[in-house]
Amino acid sequence: MLKKTCYSSIFLFLLLGPSVVLANHADGSLFGYQSIEKNNLALFPQWLSVLERHLRDMKESGSCESTRFNRCHLQQWQAFLQSIRRQSPMQQIRQVNRYANEKPYTLDLENYGINDYWATPGEFLTNSGDCEDYAIIKMLSMKWLGYDIDRMRVVVVQDTNLRIPHAVMAIEKDNDVLILDNQIDEVISHADIFHYVPVYSVNEKHWWMHVPVQDGHNRDGR
C-alpha cells in the first residue's frame, strides 16, 4: 500500500572525499549504482546530532508524566522490540518496518517549524515525522535487536517517478539488500525497485556516495 511520500528538503549532493572502498554486500551496488565508502561523517551534522541526542535520551531517567522527553518515554518502543527479540531476523525486519510505518506522516515544518529536521526515535514516537525519521528509527531498532550496524544504512534517494528527494532504510541480508520504506508496507529487495536513484547513505561509522556502475550502464540499460 502506497504511503505519503517525503517532501522534506533533504540536501542532495555528490561529494568527493578521500579513500574509497566498495561496500561489502553482494556486488557492492545499491539500486543498480556503485557504492563508494567514505569516512568523514562531519559532513552530516544533522545525522551526528541524531546519534548524540539518541544516546542522551537512552541515558536520561525521569517520570513518564514529565513534559520533557526522557528515557521513560522510550519504554513502549523497547517493550515492542523485546516482544520480537526471539523472532527470526526476517520476521524482526518486517515487524520493525510495520511498527514504524503505523505512525502518521508529519512534515518537519509542522513539528519543528523548519523544513528539514532529523528526529531521534523518541522524537519520532512523540511527534511522528517524515521519511528520514522512519528510516532512522528502523535502523536503530534493528541495532537494538543486535543487528550489525555495518550492514545497515539510511539512504537518501531521488524518486524519479515523483521527482522529489526521499529516504529509506537499507539492510543487508543473505547477499541481498532489503529496503524498509515508509511509502510501502512490504519489505522488498533493492533490485526490485527501479524509480530510486541513491545519492548518499550513512550509518554510525561511514557514509557512501553512489555513482553509476563502471561500465556506464545501470541495470535498466541506461
C-alpha positions in Angstrom: 0.0 0.0 0.0 1.4 3.4 -1.0 2.2 5.8 1.8 2.6 9.5 1.7 5.9 10.4 0.2 8.6 12.6 1.8 8.6 16.3 0.9 11.4 17.2 3.3 14.1 19.4 1.8 16.8 16.8 2.3 20.1 18.1 0.9 21.0 16.1 -2.2 24.6 16.2 -3.3 27.6 14.3 -4.6 30.7 14.8 -2.6 34.3 14.0 -3.3 36.4 12.7 -0.5 39.5 10.7 0.5 40.0 6.9 0.2 37.2 4.8 -1.3 36.2 1.2 -0.7 33.4 -0.7 -2.3 30.5 -1.7 0.0 30.7 -5.3 1.3 27.3 -6.6 0.2 27.0 -8.8 -2.9 28.4 -6.8 -5.9 28.7 -3.6 -3.9 25.7 -2.0 -5.6 22.6 -0.3 -4.4 19.6 0.3 -6.7 22.0 -0.6 -9.5 24.5 2.1 -8.6 28.0 1.5 -7.2 28.6 2.3 -3.5 31.8 4.1 -2.6 32.6 4.2 1.1 33.9 7.3 2.9 34.7 8.2 6.5 34.1 11.9 7.1 30.8 11.9 9.0 31.4 15.6 9.9 29.8 16.3 6.6 26.5 15.2 8.1 25.8 17.4 11.2 22.1 16.5 11.3 22.9 12.8 11.4 25.6 13.2 14.1 23.1 15.3 16.1 20.6 12.5 16.0 23.1 9.9 17.3 24.2 12.2 20.1 20.7 13.1 21.2 19.5 9.5 21.0 22.3 8.4 23.3 21.3 11.1 25.7 17.7 10.0 25.5 18.6 6.5 26.4 20.6 7.5 29.4 18.3 10.1 30.9 15.9 9.0 33.6 12.7 10.7 34.6 9.0 10.4 35.1 6.6 9.4 32.3 4.4 12.3 33.5 7.1 14.8 32.6 6.5 17.1 29.6 10.2 16.9 28.9 11.3 13.9 26.9 13.3 11.3 28.9 14.1 7.6 28.8 10.8 6.6 30.4 9.1 7.7 27.2 11.0 5.1 25.2 9.7 2.2 27.3 6.8 1.4 24.8 9.3 1.2 21.9 11.6 -1.0 23.9 8.7 -3.2 25.0 7.8 -3.8 21.4 11.4 -4.6 20.5 11.6 -7.0 23.4 8.5 -8.7 22.2 10.1 -9.6 18.9 13.6 -10.4 20.2 13.2 -14.2 19.7 11.8 -14.0 16.2 13.9 -14.7 13.1 15.8 -11.8 11.6 13.4 -11.6 8.7 10.4 -11.5 11.0 12.1 -8.8 13.0 12.8 -6.7 9.9 9.1 -7.0 8.8 7.8 -6.2 12.3 10.1 -3.1 12.7 9.0 -1.8 9.3 5.4 -2.3 10.2 5.7 -0.7 13.6 7.3 2.5 12.3 5.0 2.7 9.3 2.0 2.8 11.5 2.9 6.3 12.7 1.3 9.1 10.7 3.4 11.1 8.3 4.1 14.6 9.6 6.1 17.4 7.9 9.1 18.8 9.8 7.6 22.3 9.3 4.6 21.2 11.3 6.6 19.6 14.1 9.6 21.8 14.4 8.9 25.0 12.4 11.8 24.2 9.9 11.9 22.5 6.6 14.3 19.7 7.4 14.9 18.2 10.9 16.2 14.7 11.6 14.4 13.2 14.6 15.6 10.7 17.2 13.4 7.6 17.8 12.0 9.3 20.9 11.1 12.5 19.0 9.5 10.4 16.2 7.5 8.3 18.6 6.3 11.5 20.3 5.7 13.7 17.2 5.7 11.3 14.2 7.9 12.5 11.4 8.8 12.3 7.7 10.8 9.9 5.5 14.2 10.1 7.1 12.7 9.8 10.6 11.0 6.5 9.7 14.4 5.2 8.3 16.3 6.3 11.4 14.0 4.5 13.9 14.0 1.4 11.8 17.8 1.3 11.7 18.2 2.0 15.4 15.5 -0.6 16.2 17.5 -3.3 14.3 20.6 -2.2 16.1 18.8 -2.6 19.5 17.9 -6.1 18.4 21.5 -6.9 17.9 21.9 -6.5 14.1 25.3 -5.4 12.9 25.3 -1.6 12.2 27.8 -2.1 9.4 25.1 -3.9 7.5 22.5 -1.1 7.7 22.2 2.4 6.3 19.9 5.4 6.0 19.7 6.0 2.2 18.8 9.3 0.6 17.4 8.8 -2.9 15.9 10.7 -5.7 12.4 9.4 -6.5 12.4 9.6 -10.3 8.7 9.0 -10.6 7.7 11.9 -8.3 10.9 13.9 -8.9 11.5 14.6 -5.3 14.0 13.5 -2.6 13.2 10.6 -0.3 14.9 8.5 2.3 14.7 4.8 3.1 16.5 2.3 5.4 18.6 -0.4 3.8 19.7 -3.6 5.5 21.9 -6.4 4.1 20.6 -9.9 4.4 21.5 -13.2 2.6 23.6 -11.4 -0.1 20.8 -9.0 -0.8 19.9 -5.5 0.3 16.3 -5.2 1.7 14.6 -1.8 1.7 12.3 -0.6 4.5 10.3 2.3 3.1 7.5 4.3 4.7 5.8 4.5 1.3 5.1 0.8 1.1 4.2 -1.9 3.7 6.3 -4.7 2.3 10.0 -5.2 2.8 11.5 -5.8 -0.7 14.9 -6.2 -2.4 16.6 -3.1 -3.8 16.8 -5.0 -7.0 13.1 -4.8 -7.4 12.9 -1.0 -7.2 13.6 1.0 -10.3 12.5 4.5 -9.5 15.0 5.3 -6.8 18.4 6.8 -7.6 20.7 6.7 -4.5 22.6 9.9 -3.7 24.2 9.1 -0.4 23.8 6.8 2.5 25.0 6.8 6.1 25.3 4.8 9.3 27.1 5.3 12.6 30.6 4.6 11.1 30.7 5.6 7.5 28.9 7.3 4.6 28.6 6.3 1.0 28.2 8.1 -2.3 26.6 6.3 -5.2 27.6 6.5 -8.8 26.7 4.7 -12.0 28.4 1.3 -12.4 31.8 1.4 -14.0 30.7 0.2 -17.4 28.4 3.3 -17.6 25.2 1.3 -17.6 22.6 1.0 -14.8 20.5 -2.1 -14.5 17.8 -0.7 -16.8 20.4 -0.3 -19.6 20.9 3.5 -19.4 
